[in-house]
Amino acid sequence: MSKVHIVHVEKELPKCCRHTNEILPFVELWLADQDKRFKRKVIKIFEGAGVDKRYSIMDAEEVFTATSFEEKNNIYAREVKKLGTSVLHKALENSNWKPHSLDYIITVSCTGIMIPSLDAYIIENLSLRQDIVRLPVTEMGCAAGVSALIYASNFLKSNPNKRVAIIAVESPSATFQLNDFSMANMVSAAIFGDGAACVLLSSESEAKGPVIIAEEMYHFNNATHLMGFDLTNTGLKMILDPSVPQVISDNFPDIVHPFLKKNGISIKDVDHLIFHPGGKKIVETVERLFGSLGKNIDDTREVLKEYGNMSSVTVLYVLERFLNRRIPVGSYGLVLSFGPGFSAQRVLLKWEGDNN
């Protein structure tokens, strides 16, 4: 069985950027006809979300303009093609990989609808091989970045001397519902941002980077109602149950400890926590759980602060921070995300030998 290395992670951000205090006037105008107490509550949600700024494929004026699902989805399709192509191009350039050296391409996105899927356009734009294997990952939300790592790992373990590119591109701003005044829409508007990431992986013997030791998914029972989208005439309407942090907390021991035990280690052996920042409450919940075990998720909190929650992309921004550090040989890292299903995805990394 081949070793699987994470060789490189690249980030790409859309052109529009606003700090949270710059967005608040748009929120106040949007809520002008709502009850004053409700408006104050929503403003406090934005102010307390732990997000200082976010990027978007549209400027704020366009996000807060009433348009059809078709119009927003057309913007999504146009912009994710650009971001996906650009982030893969940068990743290849910075890793000295040729486009035709890729054997497998995985694209990840759930915030719009495109057929053909994003991978087809990237193959065209960068002249990738005609026999490249394609896998579009959709409808898995925030968990999909780690899901893609799992799919890539399984492909590479069985196929020596191969290369995989994962391209995740999300635009939650394209799903914003102007006439939805539910708390789920308020919370998602306060925490989400747009972005793209690319991960390059290899099963070549000379590849460098942390090794994927193990990967596993965990599916919660009776939990399909907790998170996702409803497809409505106005677009993708957020489903976000307020019980999610408590559900994570209740299941946390079963998610983490048996997975590590199968691989001959415990949480005390894990030096680096690479956790998806779903939102402030989820971050605080997991921070408390890991904190009681003597660990921290400072990088997760920082990524949420700088970019917001970019759905599947966000955990890859956390991963990028670790790949840009000199990590001691023998160190373990645990990649963890949660998403619709409801599910948890886990990947165990190890920094080995001269592969930093």
C-alpha positions in Angstrom: 0.0 0.0 0.0 1.4 3.4 -1.0 2.1 6.2 1.4 0.0 9.3 0.7 1.6 12.7 1.2 -0.1 16.1 1.3 2.4 18.0 -0.8 1.0 21.5 -1.0 -2.0 23.7 0.0 -2.9 26.9 -2.0 -5.4 29.6 -1.2 -7.3 31.9 -3.5 -9.7 34.7 -2.5 -12.3 36.6 -4.5 -11.9 40.3 -5.3 -14.4 41.8 -2.9 -13.6 42.1 0.8 -15.4 43.9 3.6 -14.8 44.1 7.4 -17.8 43.3 9.5 -18.3 46.9 10.6 -18.6 47.9 6.9 -21.4 45.3 6.5 -23.5 46.4 9.4 -25.0 49.4 7.6 -26.3 47.0 4.9 -27.7 44.7 7.6 -29.5 47.6 9.3 -31.0 48.7 6.0 -32.0 45.2 5.1 -33.8 44.9 8.5 -35.4 48.4 8.4 -38.9 47.1 8.6 -38.3 44.5 11.3 -38.9 44.8 15.0 -36.3 46.9 16.9 -35.5 44.2 19.3 -35.0 41.7 16.5 -32.7 44.1 14.7 -30.6 44.6 17.8 -30.3 40.9 18.3 -29.2 40.4 14.7 -26.6 43.2 14.9 -25.2 41.5 18.1 -25.0 38.2 16.2 -22.8 39.9 13.5 -20.7 41.7 16.1 -20.2 38.6 18.2 -19.6 36.1 15.4 -15.8 36.0 15.7 -15.5 37.1 12.1 -13.5 40.4 11.5 -13.7 40.3 7.7 -14.8 38.2 4.8 -14.4 37.9 1.0 -17.1 37.6 -1.6 -17.6 37.0 -5.3 -20.0 40.0 -5.1 -19.8 43.3 -3.3 -22.2 43.9 -0.5 -24.6 46.0 -2.6 -25.1 43.1 -4.9 -25.5 40.5 -2.1 -28.2 42.6 -0.5 -30.1 43.2 -3.8 -33.2 41.1 -4.6 -32.3 38.9 -7.6 -33.6 35.5 -8.9 -32.0 32.2 -8.1 -30.9 32.0 -11.8 -29.1 35.4 -11.6 -27.2 34.5 -8.4 -26.3 31.0 -9.6 -25.0 32.5 -12.9 -22.7 34.7 -10.9 -21.6 31.7 -8.8 -20.9 29.6 -11.9 -18.9 32.4 -13.6 -16.8 33.2 -10.5 -16.1 29.6 -9.2 -14.7 28.7 -12.7 -12.2 31.6 -12.4 -11.3 30.8 -8.8 -11.0 27.1 -9.3 -8.8 27.5 -12.4 -6.6 30.1 -10.7 -6.1 28.3 -7.4 -5.0 25.0 -9.2 -2.7 26.9 -11.6 -1.0 28.6 -8.6 -0.7 25.3 -6.7 0.9 23.6 -9.7 3.3 26.5 -10.3 4.4 26.7 -6.7 5.0 22.9 -6.5 6.7 22.7 -9.9 4.1 20.2 -11.1 3.0 20.2 -14.8 -0.7 20.2 -15.4 -0.5 17.0 -17.4 1.1 15.2 -14.4 -2.2 15.1 -12.6 -4.0 11.7 -12.6 -7.1 12.5 -10.5 -9.0 15.7 -10.0 -11.6 16.2 -7.2 -13.7 19.4 -7.1 -15.7 20.4 -4.1 -18.6 22.8 -3.9 -22.1 22.9 -2.5 -23.1 26.6 -2.8 -24.4 26.6 -6.4 -25.4 24.2 -9.2 -23.4 23.5 -12.3 -23.6 20.7 -14.9 -21.0 20.0 -16.2 -19.4 20.2 -12.8 -16.5 22.5 -12.0 -13.8 19.9 -12.8 -14.8 19.8 -16.5 -14.1 23.5 -16.9 -10.8 23.4 -15.0 -9.7 20.5 -17.3 -10.5 22.6 -20.3 -9.0 25.8 -19.0 -5.6 24.2 -17.9 -5.4 21.6 -20.7 -5.3 18.7 -18.2 -4.9 15.1 -19.6 -7.9 13.6 -21.4 -7.7 10.5 -19.4 -7.7 12.2 -16.0 -10.1 10.7 -13.5 -12.8 13.2 -12.3 -14.8 13.3 -9.0 -17.1 16.2 -8.2 -18.1 16.3 -4.5 -21.3 18.1 -3.9 -24.1 18.2 -1.2 -21.7 17.5 1.7 -21.3 21.1 2.9 -18.7 22.0 5.5 -17.5 18.4 5.8 -16.6 18.1 2.1 -13.0 19.4 2.3 -12.0 16.6 4.6 -14.2 14.2 2.6 -12.2 15.0 -0.5 -9.0 14.2 1.5 -10.4 10.8 2.3 -11.4 10.1 -1.3 -7.9 11.2 -2.5 -6.2 9.1 0.1 -8.1 6.0 -0.8 -7.3 6.4 -4.5 -3.6 7.1 -3.9 -3.1 4.2 -1.4 -4.2 1.8 -4.1 -2.3 3.5 -6.9 1.5 4.2 -6.5 3.2 7.0 -8.2 0.0 9.0 -8.8 -1.0 12.6 -8.2 -4.2 14.2 -7.1 -5.5 17.7 -7.0 -8.4 18.7 -4.8 -10.0 22.1 -5.7 -12.6 23.4 -3.2 -14.5 26.6 -4.2 -17.5 28.0 -2.2 -19.6 31.1 -2.4 -22.1 31.1 0.5 -22.8 34.8 -0.4 -24.6 33.4 -3.5 -27.0 31.5 -1.3 -28.0 34.5 0.9 -31.8 34.8 1.2 -33.0 38.4 1.3 -36.6 37.5 2.3 -35.7 34.9 4.9 -35.7 36.4 8.4 -35.1 33.1 10.3 -32.3 32.7 12.8 -30.6 30.2 10.6 -30.3 32.8 7.8 -29.1 35.5 10.3 -26.4 33.3 11.8 -25.2 32.0 8.4 -25.1 35.6 7.0 -23.0 36.6 10.0 -20.4 33.8 9.8 -20.0 32.8 6.1 -17.6 34.1 3.5 -16.4 33.0 0.0 -13.0 31.4 -0.9 -11.1 28.7 -2.7 -8.4 26.3 -1.9 -6.3 23.6 -3.6 -4.6 20.6 -2.1 -2.0 18.5 -4.0 -1.4 15.0 -2.9 0.9 12.3 -4.1 1.7 8.6 -3.7 5.2 9.0 -5.3 8.1 7.6 -3.2 10.0 10.9 -3.4 7.0 13.0 -2.4 7.3 15.3 0.6 4.8 16.5 3.1 2.8 15.0 6.0 1.6 11.4 5.5 -2.1 10.5 5.8 -2.0 7.6 8.3 -5.7 7.0 8.5 -9.1 8.4 7.6 -12.6 7.7 8.7 -16.1 9.1 8.5 -18.6 9.1 11.4 -22.4 9.3 10.7 -24.7 10.5 13.4 -28.0 8.7 13.8 -31.4 10.5 13.3 -29.6 13.8 12.5 -30.3 14.6 8.8 -32.4 17.5 10.0 -29.6 19.4 11.7 -27.8 21.1 8.8 -28.1 21.6 5.0 -30.0 23.5 2.4 -33.6 23.5 1.2 -33.9 24.1 -2.5 -36.5 26.9 -2.9 -37.7 29.1 -5.8 -35.4 31.8 -4.5 -32.3 29.6 -4.1 -30.6 27.5 -1.4 -32.1 28.2 2.0 -30.0 27.5 5.0 -30.9 24.8 7.5 -28.9 25.2 10.8 -30.3 23.6 13.9 -29.2 25.4 17.1 -28.6 22.1 18.8 -25.6 21.3 16.6 -22.9 22.4 19.2 -24.6 20.2 21.8 -24.8 17.2 19.5 -21.1 17.5 18.7 -20.3 17.7 22.4 -22.4 14.7 23.2 -20.8 12.6 20.5 -17.3 13.9 20.8 -15.7 11.0 22.8 -17.1 8.5 20.2 -15.8 10.7 17.3 -12.2 11.1 18.5 -11.0 8.5 20.9 -11.9 5.2 19.1 -10.4 6.5 15.8 -7.1 7.3 17.5 -7.1 4.1 19.5 -7.4 2.1 16.2 -4.2 3.7 15.1 -2.3 3.0 18.3 -2.3 6.5 19.8 -4.4 8.7 22.1 -5.3 12.4 22.1 -2.2 13.1 24.2 -0.1 12.0 21.3 -1.7 14.5 18.9 0.3 17.7 18.6 -1.7 19.6 16.0 -5.5 20.0 15.7 -6.7 21.0 12.3 -10.3 21.7 12.9 -13.0 23.2 10.6 -14.3 26.5 12.1 -18.0 26.1 11.6 -18.9 29.1 13.6 -18.2 30.7 17.0 -20.4 28.5 19.1 -19.0 25.3 17.5 -15.5 26.6 17.8 -16.1 27.4 21.5 -17.6 23.9 22.0 -14.7 22.1 20.5 -12.2 24.4 22.1 -13.7 23.5 25.5 -13.6 19.8 24.7 -10.0 19.9 23.4 -9.0 22.4 26.1 -9.9 19.9 28.8 -7.5 17.5 27.1 -4.7 20.1 27.1 -5.0 21.1 23.4 -5.8 24.2 21.6 -7.4 25.2 18.2 -6.0 28.7 17.9 -5.4 28.3 14.2 -9.1 27.4 13.7 -10.2 30.6 15.6 -7.8 32.7 13.5 -9.0 31.4 10.2 -12.6 32.1 11.2 -11.6 35.6 12.2 -9.7 36.4 9.0 -12.1 34.8 6.4 -15.3 33.6 8.0 -16.7 30.1 7.4 -16.1 29.3 3.7 -17.9 25.9 4.0 -15.8 23.1 2.7 -12.8 25.4 2.0 -12.2 26.6 5.5 -10.5 23.6 7.0 -8.1 23.6 4.1 -7.0 27.1 5.1 -6.3 25.8 8.6 -4.3 22.9 7.1 -2.3 25.4 5.0 -1.1 27.1 8.1 0.4 23.8 9.4 2.1 23.0 6.0 3.8 26.4 6.1 5.5 25.6 9.4 8.5 23.5 10.3 6.8 20.6 12.2 9.0 18.3 14.3 9.4 14.8 12.9 7.1 12.3 14.5 4.4 14.8 15.2 0.7 13.8 14.7 -2.1 16.0 13.4 -5.8 15.4 13.5 -8.0 16.9 10.8 -11.6 17.2 11.8 -14.8 18.6 10.2 -18.6 18.4 10.6 -21.2 18.7 8.0 -24.7 17.8 6.7 -25.7 14.2 7.2 -25.0 14.9 10.1 -21.4 13.6 9.9 -17.9 14.0 11.2 -14.9 13.4 8.9 -11.4 12.6 10.4 -7.9 12.3 8.9 -4.8 11.4 10.9 -1.5 12.9 9.7 2.1 12.2 10.6 5.2 14.3 9.8 7.8 11.7 8.9 11.6 11.8 8.3 12.7 14.4 5.8 9.3 14.8 4.4 8.6 18.2 5.9 
